[in-house]
């Protein structure tokens, strides 16, 4: 009988360890993650630097249709960089870019990036013809750093550290981002 219980306990432990944990991030949490990960230059996401410049600011997030949609304000001056000045035209407009969340190690990668909307038609033309190549093919949201920060700021008496962290899946549903992951947590 003892062998049977040990076998059952081992089987239960193996099944339990095979299941991933899940963290569900509401829109506001994803918005904070986007701001902390992408908009790191004083609240800006730089597309082009120098005297001729383009950057996004004031991000807000919407989660729908399986995508993370980031609405932000485009501020730019496009033209010829003379070293000290930009001879060109200034454009500003609200934009919406979106990406499909995909698991990538300790990050959620936004792939299949696309521009879903630009309020000003002239700014849209400039964005699509000149700035679109400066957009990355994928954007990564650092979920591992967010989890570590949550653990450090939990106020628990135990000191914890994450020894391993692997995201299995990431999906948008019901205005939330669900991230399934395996991890090893060590407490001291």
Backbone as CSV, one residue per row, in Angstrom:
resi,resn,N_x,N_y,N_z,CA_x,CA_y,CA_z,C_x,C_y,C_z
1,UNK,0.818,-1.200,0.000,0.000,0.000,0.000,0.863,1.266,0.000
2,UNK,1.989,1.244,0.732,2.862,2.419,0.772,3.395,2.746,-0.602
3,UNK,3.756,1.730,-1.394,4.259,1.970,-2.746,3.218,2.675,-3.602
4,UNK,1.960,2.256,-3.469,0.881,2.853,-4.249,0.736,4.327,-3.909
5,UNK,0.757,4.688,-2.621,0.632,6.088,-2.224,1.805,6.912,-2.712
6,UNK,3.028,6.350,-2.626,4.205,7.072,-3.124,4.082,7.299,-4.626
7,UNK,3.660,6.264,-5.340,3.481,6.389,-6.788,2.437,7.431,-7.139
8,UNK,1.326,7.428,-6.384,0.264,8.398,-6.607,0.763,9.813,-6.310
9,UNK,1.494,9.974,-5.188,2.022,11.292,-4.834,2.995,11.783,-5.896
10,UNK,3.849,10.890,-6.397,4.793,11.258,-7.438,4.053,11.647,-8.708
11,UNK,3.017,10.890,-9.066,2.225,11.201,-10.266,1.547,12.552,-10.137
12,UNK,0.976,12.836,-8.963,0.308,14.115,-8.742,1.331,15.249,-8.826
13,UNK,2.503,15.067,-8.234,3.545,16.094,-8.293,3.982,16.337,-9.726
14,UNK,4.116,15.277,-10.519,4.530,15.435,-11.908,3.465,16.154,-12.708
15,UNK,2.190,15.822,-12.488,1.105,16.495,-13.205,1.051,17.965,-12.795
16,UNK,1.172,18.230,-11.483,1.112,19.614,-11.001,2.261,20.435,-11.557
17,UNK,3.447,19.837,-11.657,4.577,20.605,-12.163,4.500,20.823,-13.664
18,UNK,3.693,20.036,-14.368,3.574,20.186,-15.817,2.636,21.323,-16.193
19,UNK,1.813,21.798,-15.254,0.867,22.857,-15.557,1.515,24.219,-15.338
20,UNK,1.205,25.126,-16.201,1.784,26.468,-16.126,0.947,27.361,-15.226
21,UNK,1.579,28.385,-14.706,0.879,29.424,-13.974,0.343,30.424,-14.996
22,UNK,-0.602,31.216,-14.579,-1.137,32.236,-15.493,-1.274,33.542,-14.749
23,UNK,-0.864,34.596,-15.407,-1.084,35.940,-14.893,-1.995,36.642,-15.899
24,UNK,-3.021,37.275,-15.391,-3.953,37.998,-16.251,-3.756,39.487,-16.017
25,UNK,-3.419,40.179,-17.079,-3.163,41.615,-16.989,-4.342,42.372,-17.587
26,UNK,-4.944,43.202,-16.778,-6.020,44.049,-17.280,-5.417,45.173,-18.115
27,UNK,-6.250,45.892,-18.809,-5.804,46.937,-19.718,-4.864,47.928,-19.035
28,UNK,-5.189,48.353,-17.829,-4.353,49.336,-17.139,-2.959,48.777,-16.839
29,UNK,-2.873,47.497,-16.502,-1.561,46.877,-16.241,-0.755,46.774,-17.530
30,UNK,-1.408,46.424,-18.636,-0.708,46.352,-19.929,-0.244,47.750,-20.330
31,UNK,-1.065,48.748,-20.062,-0.689,50.132,-20.372,0.566,50.537,-19.593
32,UNK,0.635,50.171,-18.307,1.825,50.466,-17.502,3.034,49.710,-18.041
33,UNK,2.837,48.450,-18.429,3.930,47.634,-18.975,4.451,48.235,-20.285
34,UNK,3.556,48.693,-21.134,3.948,49.347,-22.396,4.744,50.621,-22.102
35,UNK,4.264,51.424,-21.168,4.967,52.680,-20.831,6.348,52.390,-20.249
36,UNK,6.449,51.406,-19.361,7.733,51.080,-18.720,8.721,50.448,-19.685
37,UNK,8.219,49.695,-20.649,9.092,48.962,-21.557,9.457,49.768,-22.798
38,UNK,8.509,50.509,-23.358,8.728,51.182,-24.639,8.955,52.683,-24.536
39,UNK,8.191,53.356,-23.731,8.224,54.819,-23.674,9.195,55.255,-22.572
40,UNK,10.465,54.909,-22.760,11.477,55.041,-21.713,12.290,56.331,-21.782
41,UNK,12.152,57.095,-22.824,12.916,58.332,-22.965,12.045,59.512,-22.513
42,UNK,11.881,59.660,-21.208,11.041,60.748,-20.688,9.604,60.631,-21.132
43,UNK,9.090,59.405,-21.253,7.720,59.184,-21.714,7.581,59.135,-23.221
44,UNK,8.703,59.073,-23.922,8.696,59.038,-25.388,9.208,57.703,-25.914
45,UNK,8.741,57.350,-27.101,9.281,56.229,-27.864,9.839,56.836,-29.146
46,UNK,11.166,56.870,-29.247,11.821,57.524,-30.380,11.779,56.656,-31.633
47,UNK,11.310,57.243,-32.721,11.337,56.591,-34.031,12.544,57.050,-34.832
48,UNK,12.911,58.327,-34.633,14.048,58.916,-35.342,14.593,60.036,-34.476
49,UNK,15.913,60.058,-34.284,16.525,61.089,-33.461,17.278,62.101,-34.303
50,UNK,17.735,63.162,-33.672,18.478,64.205,-34.361,17.655,65.468,-34.474
51,UNK,18.146,66.400,-35.296,17.383,67.630,-35.469,16.106,67.374,-36.271
52,UNK,16.159,66.403,-37.185,14.934,65.880,-37.798,14.547,64.691,-36.927
53,UNK,13.369,64.699,-36.376,13.019,63.721,-35.346,11.588,63.212,-35.534
54,UNK,11.320,62.134,-34.880,9.956,61.612,-34.794,9.883,60.769,-33.527
55,UNK,8.867,61.015,-32.737,8.674,60.211,-31.534,7.183,60.101,-31.215
56,UNK,6.882,59.067,-30.459,5.523,58.840,-29.975,5.502,59.138,-28.482
57,UNK,4.381,59.657,-27.990,4.225,59.940,-26.565,2.766,59.790,-26.170
58,UNK,2.485,59.880,-24.884,1.128,59.812,-24.328,0.414,58.507,-24.716
59,UNK,1.029,57.345,-24.432,0.409,56.090,-24.860,-0.811,55.700,-24.018
60,UNK,-1.761,55.089,-24.685,-2.870,54.411,-24.013,-3.086,53.092,-24.758
61,UNK,-3.656,52.121,-24.076,-3.754,50.770,-24.621,-5.199,50.317,-24.671
62,UNK,-5.495,49.567,-25.712,-6.784,48.892,-25.858,-6.476,47.442,-26.223
63,UNK,-7.208,46.512,-25.637,-7.015,45.088,-25.903,-8.275,44.559,-26.584
64,UNK,-8.134,44.186,-27.856,-9.303,43.640,-28.557,-8.881,42.946,-29.845
65,UNK,-9.743,42.097,-30.319,-9.525,41.358,-31.567,-8.199,40.602,-31.568
66,UNK,-7.785,40.117,-30.386,-6.555,39.347,-30.284,-5.283,40.178,-30.414
67,UNK,-5.410,41.511,-30.319,-4.263,42.398,-30.528,-4.156,43.403,-29.381
68,UNK,-2.926,43.882,-29.168,-2.691,44.989,-28.255,-2.571,46.233,-29.119
69,UNK,-3.501,47.151,-28.936,-3.545,48.387,-29.721,-2.998,49.527,-28.859
70,UNK,-1.992,50.221,-29.376,-1.357,51.312,-28.643,-1.663,52.621,-29.355
71,UNK,-2.438,53.462,-28.692,-2.746,54.790,-29.225,-1.731,55.739,-28.623
72,UNK,-1.087,56.553,-29.456,-0.088,57.508,-28.971,-0.050,58.718,-29.901
73,UNK,0.593,59.752,-29.407,0.674,61.007,-30.155,2.018,61.073,-30.869
74,UNK,1.969,61.198,-32.193,3.160,61.330,-33.021,3.540,62.800,-33.099
75,UNK,4.789,63.085,-32.754,5.336,64.430,-32.876,6.584,64.299,-33.733
76,UNK,6.661,65.059,-34.824,7.800,64.880,-35.727,8.143,66.162,-36.488
77,UNK,9.369,66.172,-36.922,9.843,67.186,-37.869,10.650,66.396,-38.887
78,UNK,10.156,66.362,-40.108,10.734,65.540,-41.176,11.317,66.451,-42.247
79,UNK,12.519,66.122,-42.686,13.152,66.923,-43.727,14.608,66.563,-43.891
80,UNK,15.435,67.571,-44.113,16.873,67.386,-44.316,17.595,67.861,-43.063
81,UNK,18.404,66.977,-42.507,19.178,67.276,-41.305,20.461,68.004,-41.730
82,UNK,20.608,69.251,-41.316,21.798,70.035,-41.683,22.868,69.980,-40.602
83,UNK,22.667,69.172,-39.598,23.619,69.078,-38.492,23.126,69.814,-37.275
84,UNK,22.775,71.087,-37.448,22.271,71.885,-36.329,20.769,72.112,-36.395
85,UNK,20.201,71.918,-37.550,18.779,72.200,-37.729,18.176,71.216,-38.722
86,UNK,16.866,71.182,-38.716,16.132,70.356,-39.661,15.361,71.283,-40.591
87,UNK,15.671,71.188,-41.877,14.922,71.958,-42.859,13.819,71.045,-43.348
88,UNK,12.625,71.332,-42.872,11.523,70.447,-43.213,10.216,70.923,-42.624
89,UNK,9.320,69.971,-42.450,7.959,70.259,-42.017,7.656,69.485,-40.744
90,UNK,6.919,70.108,-39.845,6.497,69.454,-38.610,5.144,68.777,-38.835
91,UNK,5.010,67.584,-38.293,3.750,66.842,-38.328,3.442,66.342,-36.936
92,UNK,2.177,66.368,-36.593,1.734,65.832,-35.319,0.349,65.243,-35.516
93,UNK,0.122,64.087,-34.902,-1.177,63.443,-35.060,-1.304,62.290,-34.071
94,UNK,-2.508,61.978,-33.701,-2.767,60.766,-32.924,-2.664,59.569,-33.861
95,UNK,-2.025,58.509,-33.379,-1.846,57.293,-34.170,-2.272,56.080,-33.352
96,UNK,-2.582,55.003,-34.039,-2.861,53.721,-33.393,-2.059,52.657,-34.117
97,UNK,-1.202,51.973,-33.361,-0.449,50.831,-33.887,-0.872,49.618,-33.076
98,UNK,-0.804,48.442,-33.685,-1.187,47.242,-32.947,-0.270,46.087,-33.290
99,UNK,-0.257,45.120,-32.394,0.524,43.912,-32.594,-0.158,42.731,-31.941
100,UNK,0.154,41.561,-32.439,-0.386,40.314,-31.905,0.600,39.785,-30.866
101,UNK,0.151,39.517,-29.603,1.071,39.045,-28.572,1.482,37.590,-28.798
102,UNK,2.790,37.332,-28.644,3.363,36.001,-28.838,4.378,35.766,-27.717
103,UNK,4.413,34.544,-27.189,5.378,34.188,-26.149,6.784,34.193,-26.720
104,UNK,7.739,34.759,-25.938,9.130,34.805,-26.379,10.041,34.819,-25.148
105,UNK,10.325,33.646,-24.600,11.177,33.556,-23.407,10.523,34.218,-22.222
106,UNK,11.149,35.276,-21.680,10.606,36.016,-20.547,9.845,37.254,-20.968
107,UNK,9.599,37.391,-22.265,8.895,38.570,-22.766,7.660,38.162,-23.572
108,UNK,6.775,39.118,-23.742,5.669,38.986,-24.691,6.061,39.859,-25.864
109,UNK,6.209,39.244,-27.007,6.603,39.964,-28.214,5.335,40.343,-28.979
110,UNK,5.285,41.583,-29.434,4.193,42.022,-30.298,4.673,41.870,-31.735
111,UNK,4.077,40.929,-32.437,4.445,40.669,-33.826,3.313,41.116,-34.734
112,UNK,3.556,41.019,-36.028,2.564,41.441,-37.008,2.149,42.886,-36.736
113,UNK,3.158,43.742,-36.503,2.889,45.150,-36.210,2.284,45.841,-37.423
114,UNK,1.344,46.700,-37.141,0.729,47.466,-38.230,0.203,48.791,-37.688
115,UNK,0.070,49.739,-38.582,-0.530,51.035,-38.259,-2.020,50.900,-38.547
116,UNK,-2.834,51.020,-37.504,-4.283,50.871,-37.659,-4.990,52.194,-37.888
117,UNK,-4.339,53.296,-37.501,-5.004,54.569,-37.698,-4.080,55.740,-37.454
118,UNK,-4.283,56.798,-38.233,-3.595,58.074,-38.049,-4.648,59.147,-38.314
119,UNK,-4.851,60.021,-37.336,-5.912,61.031,-37.455,-5.709,61.998,-38.613
120,UNK,-4.489,62.460,-38.839,-4.187,63.433,-39.889,-3.747,62.694,-41.154
121,UNK,-4.486,62.837,-42.270,-4.131,62.125,-43.504,-2.723,62.456,-44.022
122,UNK,-2.271,63.706,-43.856,-0.921,64.074,-44.303,0.126,63.375,-43.438
123,UNK,-0.095,63.350,-42.138,0.832,62.659,-41.238,0.838,61.164,-41.544
124,UNK,-0.298,60.612,-41.923,-0.364,59.189,-42.287,0.512,58.925,-43.510
125,UNK,0.440,59.791,-44.497,1.249,59.637,-45.704,2.738,59.684,-45.362
126,UNK,3.134,60.648,-44.531,4.529,60.770,-44.116,4.955,59.545,-43.310
127,UNK,4.100,59.109,-42.412,4.407,57.944,-41.578,4.600,56.699,-42.433
128,UNK,3.683,56.456,-43.354,3.759,55.253,-44.181,4.914,55.299,-45.181
129,UNK,5.223,56.480,-45.688,6.279,56.545,-46.705,7.678,56.691,-46.116
130,UNK,7.813,57.393,-44.995,9.152,57.644,-44.480,9.485,56.997,-43.146
131,UNK,8.532,56.989,-42.206,8.834,56.513,-40.858,8.544,55.027,-40.652
132,UNK,7.697,54.450,-41.474,7.331,53.046,-41.287,8.543,52.116,-41.263
133,UNK,9.547,52.333,-42.138,10.734,51.477,-42.059,11.495,51.591,-40.732
134,UNK,11.335,52.710,-40.011,12.033,52.853,-38.731,11.311,52.133,-37.597
135,UNK,10.080,51.696,-37.829,9.390,50.908,-36.819,10.021,49.515,-36.755
136,UNK,10.182,48.972,-35.565,10.759,47.627,-35.471,9.778,46.587,-36.005
137,UNK,10.305,45.438,-36.380,9.447,44.341,-36.850,8.662,43.734,-35.697
138,UNK,9.194,43.841,-34.493,8.517,43.335,-33.305,8.904,44.203,-32.114
139,UNK,8.017,44.264,-31.148,8.242,45.003,-29.909,8.119,44.001,-28.775
140,UNK,9.007,44.094,-27.785,8.965,43.158,-26.673,8.565,43.868,-25.387
141,UNK,7.613,43.247,-24.669,7.179,43.726,-23.365,7.801,42.817,-22.320
142,UNK,8.569,43.370,-21.399,9.348,42.593,-20.440,8.493,42.167,-19.247
143,UNK,7.823,41.023,-19.368,6.950,40.500,-18.319,7.786,40.007,-17.137
144,UNK,8.932,39.393,-17.400,9.788,38.883,-16.328,10.173,40.002,-15.360
145,UNK,10.587,41.140,-15.854,10.947,42.262,-14.980,9.747,42.725,-14.163
146,UNK,8.574,42.734,-14.758,7.364,43.136,-14.042,7.044,42.153,-12.919
147,UNK,7.192,40.848,-13.184,6.936,39.832,-12.161,7.941,39.979,-11.021
148,UNK,9.229,40.158,-11.359,10.256,40.343,-10.328,9.947,41.574,-9.477
149,UNK,9.534,42.652,-10.100,9.200,43.875,-9.380,8.014,43.655,-8.447
150,UNK,7.003,42.922,-8.923,5.841,42.622,-8.073,6.262,41.831,-6.845
151,UNK,7.148,40.842,-7.030,7.600,40.024,-5.914,8.418,40.841,-4.914
152,UNK,9.270,41.729,-5.409,10.104,42.544,-4.531,9.277,43.545,-3.732
153,UNK,8.205,44.025,-4.324,7.384,45.044,-3.675,6.161,44.466,-2.975
154,UNK,6.133,43.142,-2.765,4.953,42.509,-2.180,4.848,42.735,-0.682
155,UNK,5.950,43.098,-0.013,5.912,43.309,1.426,5.962,42.013,2.214
156,UNK,6.207,40.896,1.550,6.275,39.604,2.230,7.547,39.526,3.064
157,UNK,7.495,38.695,4.101,8.657,38.522,4.968,9.737,37.677,4.302
158,UNK,9.377,36.878,3.335,10.335,36.034,2.629,10.965,36.809,1.480
159,UNK,12.261,36.623,1.301,12.930,37.184,0.131,12.811,36.159,-0.984
160,UNK,12.352,36.579,-2.136,12.158,35.647,-3.242,12.993,36.057,-4.443
161,UNK,13.341,35.060,-5.230,14.011,35.328,-6.501,13.489,34.342,-7.532
162,UNK,13.437,34.787,-8.756,12.976,33.954,-9.855,14.209,33.329,-10.497
163,UNK,14.301,32.002,-10.422,15.464,31.317,-10.999,15.276,30.984,-12.468
164,UNK,14.060,30.679,-12.857,13.783,30.431,-14.275,12.384,30.939,-14.582
165,UNK,12.189,31.344,-15.830,10.907,31.933,-16.234,10.761,31.744,-17.734
166,UNK,9.732,31.050,-18.149,9.516,30.785,-19.573,8.037,30.990,-19.893
167,UNK,7.732,31.940,-20.737,6.350,32.184,-21.136,5.963,31.152,-22.185
168,UNK,4.844,30.477,-21.946,4.348,29.464,-22.887,3.401,30.061,-23.923
169,UNK,2.543,30.972,-23.471,1.581,31.558,-24.404,1.147,32.930,-23.900
170,UNK,0.678,33.730,-24.833,0.140,35.055,-24.525,-1.016,35.295,-25.477
171,UNK,-2.147,35.713,-24.924,-3.323,35.920,-25.766,-4.194,37.025,-25.196
172,UNK,-4.821,37.783,-26.082,-5.770,38.818,-25.690,-7.171,38.244,-25.814
173,UNK,-7.931,38.347,-24.722,-9.330,37.932,-24.712,-10.045,38.689,-23.595
174,UNK,-11.280,39.047,-23.822,-12.109,39.719,-22.815,-11.440,40.964,-22.228
175,UNK,-10.816,41.771,-23.072,-10.161,43.015,-22.670,-9.061,42.791,-21.633
176,UNK,-8.387,41.620,-21.731,-7.273,41.278,-20.844,-6.200,40.561,-21.643
177,UNK,-4.971,40.600,-21.109,-3.864,39.848,-21.675,-3.567,38.698,-20.725
178,UNK,-3.756,37.464,-21.186,-3.474,36.272,-20.383,-2.109,35.746,-20.789
179,UNK,-1.225,35.606,-19.802,0.130,35.120,-20.038,0.323,33.853,-19.213
180,UNK,0.525,32.728,-19.904,0.792,31.450,-19.223,2.297,31.221,-19.238
181,UNK,2.828,30.815,-18.058,4.273,30.660,-17.946,4.638,29.582,-16.941
182,UNK,5.836,29.068,-17.094,6.455,28.182,-16.122,7.553,28.976,-15.449
183,UNK,7.733,28.745,-14.148,8.773,29.470,-13.441,9.237,28.675,-12.230
184,UNK,10.388,29.051,-11.763,10.917,28.481,-10.526,11.220,29.644,-9.617
185,UNK,10.588,29.623,-8.447,10.712,30.683,-7.468,11.442,30.136,-6.248
186,UNK,12.445,30.849,-5.777,13.203,30.433,-4.601,12.985,31.481,-3.505
187,UNK,12.628,31.009,-2.305,12.406,31.911,-1.170,13.484,31.696,-0.123
188,UNK,13.905,32.794,0.513,14.926,32.739,1.575,14.372,33.335,2.846
